[in-house]
Amino acid sequence: MLKRATGIFALVCGFSCLAGTAFGQAADLEVKSVEVASQDGRHASIKVFGAKRGAGPNRQTIKVYWVDGANRREIYTGLGQFDGSAAGFQNTIAVDLPAESGHVEVEAINAAADPTPPNNKKRLSIGGSDLSFDSAVINQKAGGNPNRELVVTVANNGPGNLAAGCKLEIDLAEKAPARHTSVNIPALPRRAKFQKKLPFNFAASANAAHNTVRARIDCPADPITNNNSQDTRLR
């Protein structure tokens, strides 16, 4: 009976030890990339793309620090999701910033020790301008030639002023190949807007490549780039 009990204990212990070894391995975390999803004054939403190799749970701690010179202050801590995909799992984190512009550092924390910690951190600048598009407007001109006018509006919705140096790139296709227009965006104070009007002739077409507009903001000074393009069907 003692031998049988000892055998059962060894079998159970063997499975538990194997499980403990597998799940106890340190997960190799990586912050693939970080970007600002949106910002309103000192309140920002940050996308953190977290990847993981090795065994262990997919949920690990993410911390966000405010970096000011040699000073580094924690402003957020919470659990985030990590997976084995090429881009990493997208976590969207809401943070309150000490100031409207500056630098933040995002770090993945693995309490079980990470075998390659240098790839756990990413730093980004935040604040300044945030250019984005208002809804495109199409004005009809009855009997006119051209018979339509497209109005593209770019707004500075960020907390800071925008200096000159950015461009608005527009590809407009009527019932013909697209024609390209490149326009310099002037300096825009906070909440200011810039409009570009393009006349065009509309004629119905079954070709999906006709009657389309693609507008794009080219602005290295803009930290939020996921709202810098706009596609519109002409009508």
Buried (B, 14 or more C-beta within 10 A) or exposed (E): EEEEEEEEEEEEEEEEEEEEEEEEEBBBBBBBBBBBBBBEEBEBBBBBBBBBEBEBEBEBBBBBBBEEEEEEEEEBEEEBBBEEEEEBBBBEBEBEBEEBBBBBBBBBBBEEEBEEBEBBBBEBEBBBBBBBBBEBEBEEEEEEEEBBBBBBBBBBBBBBBBEEEBEBBBBBBBBEEBEEBEBEBEBBEBEBEBEBEBBBBBEEBEEEEBBBBBBBBBBEBBBBBEBBEBEBEBE
